[in-house]
Amino acid sequence: AAGVIQSPRHLIKEKRETATLKCYPIPRHDTVYWYQQGPGQDPQFLISFYEKMQSDKGSIPDRFSAQQFSDYHSELNMSSLELGDSALYFCASSTRTGSYYEQYFGPGTRLTVT
Amino acid sequence: AQTVTQSQPEMSVQEAETVTLSCTYDTSESDYYLFWYKQPPSRQMILVIRQEAYKQQNATENRFSVNFQKAAKSFSLKISDSQLGDAAMYFCAYRTSFGNEKLTFGTGTRLTIIP
């Protein structure tokens, strides 16, 4: 079965640079979530989209922006990168059909800021 | 806001034995979902088991089962016949039942399996 695809899997950037992370949800999934997991920490919710509209927002810095496109893939744009942005970024997708709205996680993008 | 607490940063168990991981949560809602996720060294987040708050029966998935105590807001995970492949970080997570809402995670428990 198709899974959530994230690209790139690894990314190294320098401070003050910009990064773009991409997420391709499972086919027919209409909702995308972004989570950030710092070293030794639990995943923290950043932002979510349903049918291309922002549906919820967590502790996402103003330097970050995201959107969901017409084909339902999503991109997380991160500007003015800081050392503290180094983390594993997960994308998850789900659909509102069914009762569980279970979130399926991608493999993550490991961002290292030097 | 909902909070999830895992009070055991690390646990270890002998292979083939049983281990229980603890989780408590705080919410004012009456209907919600609880999950246990496994994160092995590959860092992939893998759903282990889910529990709907309106169901009194505890969920079971093969060697994994939960003890859901709604009044006590407790949601523990029992792993029976522990295997080396069970070694991972385990996260307890909460989600409201209304629509596609975010997951709120606990801080995790690192489980080590002793051969």
Chai-1 contact restraints between the chains, C-beta under 6 A:
chainA,res_idxA,chainB,res_idxB,connection_type,confidence,min_distance_angstrom,max_distance_angstrom,comment,restraint_id
A,T31,B,N100,contact,1.0,0.0,6.0,A-B,restraint_1
A,D42,B,F91,contact,1.0,0.0,6.0,A-B,restraint_2
A,D42,B,F105,contact,1.0,0.0,6.0,A-B,restraint_3
A,D42,B,T107,contact,1.0,0.0,6.0,A-B,restraint_4
A,D42,B,G108,contact,1.0,0.0,6.0,A-B,restraint_5
A,P43,B,F105,contact,1.0,0.0,6.0,A-B,restraint_6
A,F45,B,K102,contact,1.0,0.0,6.0,A-B,restraint_7
A,Y50,B,N100,contact,1.0,0.0,6.0,A-B,restraint_8
A,D56,B,K102,contact,1.0,0.0,6.0,A-B,restraint_9
A,L88,B,R43,contact,1.0,0.0,6.0,A-B,restraint_10
A,S94,B,N100,contact,1.0,0.0,6.0,A-B,restraint_11
A,Y101,B,N100,contact,1.0,0.0,6.0,A-B,restraint_12
A,F105,B,M45,contact,1.0,0.0,6.0,A-B,restraint_13
A,P107,B,Q44,contact,1.0,0.0,6.0,A-B,restraint_14
A,G108,B,R43,contact,1.0,0.0,6.0,A-B,restraint_15
